């Protein structure tokens, strides 16, 4: 049986975890949100803090109805679909059912795979190893570029030139070098004020 058969065209998804927390990054920082984390990623960033999600075979396919039922039972009004790379899978059924219950849906993606599903907000976080598809830039409400060294500022600008004029721009320090790189990020944002700074505030709050 193929992976496509197991997932039944999006009726099942490899669920790593789902949980209620506070969004820690980007535009929606501080907002209570229910996270749906899907397994599988073929980008493979060395600094990824969710490497446990990379192999989707570790996570048995879960019925979308089960995922939605747990989300709807939560007090959250916002849903974050993340990974791994969630766009590896057809998300139309999942997002349609969540929207049917009046929930707002935020997507976190590298943009490296074709879009499916309907979202109220898309955070595009481009990765050098597997850059976004052309279509991803038109979907982006927020561009969040991870900065690990000063060379990443040029990468950030290359991607910023491709998003829409209303897309919000964020620079975020890579966590393991945040103390070292933050002064450069602060200086860069002050010199290029169309950029804002995002930090992983959930790590300071010590929450998932």
DAHUTA-V513185 format. One record per pair of residues at least 4 apart in sequence whose C-alpha atoms are under 6 Angstrom apart, sorted by the first residue. I is the first residue (numbers start at 0). J is the second residue. D is the distance in Angstrom with one decimal. If there is no record, write none. Layout:
BEGIN
I_J_D / I_J_D
END
This chain:
BEGIN
6_11_4.5 / 6_12_5.8 / 9_89_5.0 / 10_62_6.0 / 10_63_5.4 / 11_60_5.3 / 11_61_5.0 / 11_62_4.3 / 11_63_5.4 / 12_60_4.9 / 12_61_5.3 / 13_37_5.6 / 13_38_5.4 / 13_58_5.2 / 13_59_5.7 / 13_60_4.4 / 14_37_4.7 / 15_36_5.5 / 15_37_5.3 / 15_38_5.5 / 15_58_6.0 / 16_36_5.4 / 17_34_5.3 / 17_35_4.6 / 18_33_5.6 / 18_34_5.4 / 19_32_5.9 / 19_33_4.3 / 20_31_5.8 / 20_32_5.7 / 21_29_5.7 / 21_30_5.5 / 21_31_4.3 / 21_32_5.7 / 22_28_5.0 / 22_29_5.5 / 22_30_5.4 / 23_28_4.8 / 23_199_5.4 / 23_200_4.8 / 23_201_4.5 / 24_28_4.9 / 24_197_5.9 / 24_198_6.0 / 24_199_5.3 / 25_197_5.2 / 32_75_5.4 / 32_77_4.9 / 32_78_5.5 / 33_75_5.8 / 33_78_4.8 / 34_78_5.9 / 34_79_4.7 / 35_80_4.9 / 36_81_4.8 / 36_82_4.7 / 37_82_4.7 / 37_83_5.9 / 37_85_5.8 / 38_52_4.6 / 38_55_4.6 / 38_82_5.9 / 38_83_5.2 / 39_52_5.7 / 39_53_4.4 / 39_54_5.1 / 39_55_4.3 / 39_83_5.1 / 40_53_4.6 / 40_83_4.7 / 40_84_5.0 / 42_129_5.8 / 52_83_5.3 / 53_83_5.9 / 64_68_5.9 / 76_102_5.4 / 77_102_5.8 / 77_103_4.7 / 77_104_5.9 / 78_104_4.8 / 78_105_6.0 / 79_104_6.0 / 79_105_4.7 / 79_106_5.8 / 80_106_5.0 / 81_85_5.7 / 81_107_5.1 / 86_112_5.7 / 89_115_5.6 / 90_115_5.4 / 90_116_4.7 / 91_95_5.8 / 91_115_5.8 / 91_116_3.9 / 94_98_6.0 / 94_116_5.7 / 94_117_6.0 / 97_102_5.7 / 98_102_5.2 / 104_118_5.3 / 104_119_5.3 / 105_118_6.0 / 105_119_5.9 / 105_120_4.7 / 105_121_5.8 / 106_121_4.8 / 106_122_6.0 / 107_122_4.9 / 108_123_5.3 / 109_123_5.7 / 109_124_4.8 / 109_125_4.8 / 110_131_4.4 / 110_135_5.2 / 111_130_6.0 / 111_131_4.4 / 111_132_5.4 / 120_140_6.0 / 121_139_5.2 / 121_140_5.3 / 122_139_6.0 / 122_141_4.7 / 122_142_5.9 / 123_139_5.7 / 123_142_5.0 / 124_142_6.0 / 124_143_4.8 / 124_144_5.5 / 125_130_5.9 / 125_131_5.9 / 126_130_5.4 / 136_162_4.8 / 140_166_4.6 / 141_166_5.2 / 141_167_4.6 / 142_168_5.0 / 142_169_6.0 / 143_169_4.7 / 143_170_5.9 / 144_155_5.9 / 144_170_5.1 / 145_171_4.8 / 145_172_5.7 / 145_173_5.7 / 146_151_5.4 / 146_171_5.8 / 146_172_4.8 / 146_173_5.6 / 147_173_5.1 / 168_194_5.1 / 169_194_5.5 / 169_195_4.8 / 169_196_5.3 / 169_197_5.9 / 170_196_4.9 / 170_197_5.9 / 171_196_5.9 / 171_197_4.8 / 171_198_5.6 / 172_177_5.1 / 173_177_5.7 / 177_181_5.5 / 187_191_5.9 / 188_192_5.2 / 188_194_5.5 / 201_205_5.9 / 201_206_5.4
END
